[in-house]
């Protein structure tokens, strides 16, 4: 209590200086803490885990599925029939 009374009895200019010094010290401490935790997070960052968490669509798989669905499968018999019909149309 004695310390607080001494502070209260100081002139306003000195109280403001003490206040801002304390604010700067606390701010620098928080800045240092933030930098340390950010550095640790960046070191432990794994891009693979981020992809899994975001569940981004895999465009390669979707493209393969589209190609499969767009190209019909033709058997050898159907191919021969088509060739024969083309030959007949040419005559």
Backbone as CSV, one residue per row, in Angstrom:
resi,resn,N_x,N_y,N_z,CA_x,CA_y,CA_z,C_x,C_y,C_z
1,UNK,0.815,-1.197,0.000,0.000,0.000,0.000,0.860,1.262,0.000
2,UNK,1.963,1.168,0.707,2.844,2.324,0.807,3.367,2.708,-0.579
3,UNK,3.652,1.699,-1.426,4.160,1.946,-2.771,3.112,2.659,-3.621
4,UNK,1.854,2.212,-3.515,0.776,2.847,-4.288,0.558,4.299,-3.858
5,UNK,0.670,4.566,-2.594,0.504,5.947,-2.119,1.635,6.837,-2.613
6,UNK,2.839,6.270,-2.675,3.962,7.048,-3.210,3.715,7.385,-4.667
7,UNK,3.189,6.395,-5.445,2.886,6.646,-6.852,1.793,7.710,-6.997
8,UNK,0.786,7.640,-6.171,-0.304,8.602,-6.258,0.151,10.014,-5.897
9,UNK,1.147,10.107,-5.073,1.636,11.429,-4.643,2.627,12.037,-5.643
10,UNK,3.079,11.264,-6.633,4.004,11.804,-7.631,3.274,12.785,-8.538
11,UNK,4.020,13.686,-9.166,3.383,14.594,-10.134,2.834,13.796,-11.334
12,UNK,1.852,14.374,-12.010,1.177,13.684,-13.108,2.152,13.293,-14.221
13,UNK,3.114,14.142,-14.516,4.081,13.870,-15.577,4.874,12.591,-15.285
14,UNK,5.336,12.400,-14.037,6.098,11.208,-13.667,5.206,9.964,-13.665
15,UNK,3.951,10.121,-13.248,3.024,8.983,-13.270,2.792,8.509,-14.704
16,UNK,2.673,9.463,-15.643,2.476,9.103,-17.050,3.695,8.374,-17.602
17,UNK,4.880,8.825,-17.232,6.105,8.158,-17.690,6.145,6.726,-17.180
18,UNK,5.843,6.523,-15.901,5.841,5.175,-15.315,4.791,4.307,-16.008
19,UNK,3.606,4.870,-16.247,2.534,4.140,-16.916,2.978,3.667,-18.303
20,UNK,3.556,4.565,-19.116,3.958,4.200,-20.472,5.143,3.238,-20.499
21,UNK,6.025,3.352,-19.505,7.134,2.388,-19.429,6.579,0.989,-19.164
22,UNK,5.616,0.901,-18.259,5.000,-0.402,-17.964,4.277,-0.936,-19.204
23,UNK,3.547,-0.071,-19.923,2.841,-0.483,-21.143,3.828,-1.003,-22.191
24,UNK,4.953,-0.321,-22.372,5.949,-0.748,-23.361,6.554,-2.091,-22.966
25,UNK,6.862,-2.277,-21.700,7.440,-3.546,-21.236,6.461,-4.698,-21.449
26,UNK,5.195,-4.497,-21.088,4.182,-5.530,-21.281,3.992,-5.814,-22.777
27,UNK,3.967,-4.760,-23.592,3.817,-4.922,-25.035,4.957,-5.694,-25.646
28,UNK,6.183,-5.387,-25.245,7.347,-6.126,-25.754,7.310,-7.592,-25.312
29,UNK,6.873,-7.820,-24.100,6.746,-9.206,-23.623,5.725,-9.984,-24.440
30,UNK,4.564,-9.360,-24.706,3.542,-10.021,-25.521,4.026,-10.241,-26.951
31,UNK,4.757,-9.272,-27.500,5.296,-9.409,-28.846,6.288,-10.566,-28.911
32,UNK,7.151,-10.685,-27.921,8.112,-11.782,-27.871,7.396,-13.124,-27.761
33,UNK,6.380,-13.198,-26.901,5.605,-14.431,-26.734,4.912,-14.812,-28.039
34,UNK,4.310,-13.832,-28.721,3.628,-14.086,-29.990,4.610,-14.588,-31.052
35,UNK,5.788,-13.981,-31.111,6.788,-14.400,-32.097,7.238,-15.836,-31.833
36,UNK,7.428,-16.193,-30.584,7.853,-17.550,-30.243,6.786,-18.576,-30.614
37,UNK,5.525,-18.307,-30.265,4.463,-19.265,-30.575,4.230,-19.366,-32.078
38,UNK,4.337,-18.260,-32.800,4.176,-18.299,-34.255,5.297,-19.100,-34.888
39,UNK,6.493,-18.931,-34.415,7.630,-19.683,-34.942,7.439,-21.180,-34.688
40,UNK,6.948,-21.553,-33.516,6.709,-22.965,-33.211,5.613,-23.533,-34.106
41,UNK,4.566,-22.764,-34.341,3.477,-23.227,-35.201,3.949,-23.414,-36.637
42,UNK,4.788,-22.513,-37.117,5.287,-22.640,-38.486,6.195,-23.854,-38.641
43,UNK,6.968,-24.164,-37.607,7.846,-25.330,-37.664,7.038,-26.625,-37.674
44,UNK,5.923,-26.646,-36.957,5.114,-27.865,-36.878,4.028,-27.917,-37.949
45,UNK,4.010,-26.971,-38.871,2.988,-26.915,-39.920,3.208,-28.022,-40.940
46,UNK,2.145,-28.765,-41.241,2.212,-29.843,-42.223,1.147,-29.588,-43.282
47,UNK,1.558,-29.320,-44.526,0.582,-29.037,-45.581,-0.378,-30.199,-45.855
48,UNK,0.089,-31.438,-45.679,-0.764,-32.592,-45.923,-1.943,-32.588,-44.949
49,UNK,-1.663,-32.259,-43.710,-2.717,-32.240,-42.701,-3.735,-31.144,-43.012
50,UNK,-3.261,-30.018,-43.528,-4.159,-28.926,-43.888,-5.111,-29.361,-44.998
51,UNK,-4.593,-30.078,-45.999,-5.451,-30.555,-47.084,-6.529,-31.492,-46.556
52,UNK,-6.161,-32.363,-45.627,-7.134,-33.284,-45.056,-8.194,-32.539,-44.256
53,UNK,-7.793,-31.538,-43.490,-8.738,-30.795,-42.673,-9.685,-29.965,-43.522
54,UNK,-9.183,-29.377,-44.603,-10.027,-28.545,-45.454,-10.906,-29.366,-46.384
55,UNK,-10.546,-30.609,-46.599,-11.283,-31.514,-47.478,-11.462,-30.899,-48.866
56,UNK,-10.353,-30.461,-49.426,-10.386,-29.900,-50.771,-10.632,-31.013,-51.780
57,UNK,-11.387,-30.725,-52.821,-11.642,-31.786,-53.807,-10.368,-32.137,-54.564
58,UNK,-10.248,-33.401,-54.871,-9.093,-33.865,-55.618,-9.467,-33.833,-57.100
59,UNK,-8.976,-32.837,-57.807,-9.368,-32.616,-59.186,-8.852,-33.709,-60.119
60,UNK,-7.752,-34.329,-59.779,-7.224,-35.412,-60.609,-8.202,-36.586,-60.640
61,UNK,-8.717,-36.961,-59.482,-9.672,-38.069,-59.425,-10.960,-37.714,-60.160
62,UNK,-11.438,-36.486,-59.995,-12.657,-36.070,-60.673,-12.466,-36.053,-62.179
63,UNK,-11.292,-35.638,-62.631,-11.012,-35.616,-64.062,-11.001,-37.033,-64.635
64,UNK,-10.409,-37.968,-63.920,-10.397,-39.356,-64.374,-11.821,-39.915,-64.456
65,UNK,-12.645,-39.590,-63.463,-14.025,-40.057,-63.476,-14.790,-39.462,-64.648
66,UNK,-14.546,-38.202,-64.954,-15.214,-37.576,-66.090,-14.784,-38.218,-67.401
67,UNK,-13.513,-38.510,-67.520,-13.023,-39.139,-68.749,-13.640,-40.522,-68.917
68,UNK,-13.790,-41.250,-67.838,-14.381,-42.573,-67.915,-15.841,-42.492,-68.345
69,UNK,-16.559,-41.546,-67.803,-17.984,-41.458,-68.105,-18.244,-40.913,-69.506
70,UNK,-17.340,-40.114,-70.047,-17.546,-39.523,-71.361,-17.161,-40.456,-72.500
71,UNK,-16.219,-41.323,-72.278,-15.783,-42.215,-73.355,-16.460,-43.570,-73.181
72,UNK,-17.354,-43.920,-74.113,-18.023,-45.222,-73.988,-17.073,-46.349,-74.373
73,UNK,-17.263,-47.462,-73.764,-16.441,-48.624,-74.071,-17.061,-49.353,-75.264
74,UNK,-16.252,-49.633,-76.262,-16.720,-50.298,-77.468,-16.028,-51.645,-77.572
75,UNK,-16.827,-52.670,-77.748,-16.246,-54.012,-77.880,-15.719,-54.195,-79.304
76,UNK,-14.958,-55.249,-79.497,-14.373,-55.510,-80.816,-15.453,-55.805,-81.848
77,UNK,-16.496,-56.484,-81.420,-17.595,-56.799,-82.337,-18.287,-55.525,-82.813
78,UNK,-18.542,-54.628,-81.885,-19.181,-53.363,-82.259,-18.279,-52.549,-83.185
79,UNK,-17.002,-52.603,-82.937,-16.049,-51.887,-83.781,-16.049,-52.447,-85.202
80,UNK,-16.094,-53.759,-85.332,-16.141,-54.388,-86.654,-17.425,-54.011,-87.380
81,UNK,-18.526,-53.999,-86.663,-19.808,-53.629,-87.264,-19.786,-52.191,-87.767
82,UNK,-19.193,-51.304,-86.967,-19.083,-49.904,-87.380,-18.215,-49.759,-88.620
83,UNK,-17.132,-50.502,-88.674,-16.253,-50.453,-89.851,-16.987,-50.949,-91.100
84,UNK,-17.738,-52.023,-90.938,-18.489,-52.561,-92.062,-19.560,-51.574,-92.548
85,UNK,-20.216,-50.950,-91.590,-21.243,-49.977,-91.993,-20.626,-48.769,-92.689
86,UNK,-19.445,-48.374,-92.271,-18.745,-47.276,-92.940,-18.368,-47.669,-94.361
87,UNK,-17.907,-48.885,-94.552,-17.545,-49.369,-95.883,-18.770,-49.413,-96.796
88,UNK,-19.896,-49.844,-96.236,-21.131,-49.905,-97.016,-21.615,-48.515,-97.410
89,UNK,-21.453,-47.571,-96.525,-21.882,-46.183,-96.802,-21.002,-45.545,-97.863
90,UNK,-19.737,-45.927,-97.907,-18.821,-45.366,-98.905,-19.177,-45.840,-100.298
91,UNK,-19.720,-47.032,-100.455,-20.058,-47.590,-101.772,-21.272,-46.957,-102.284
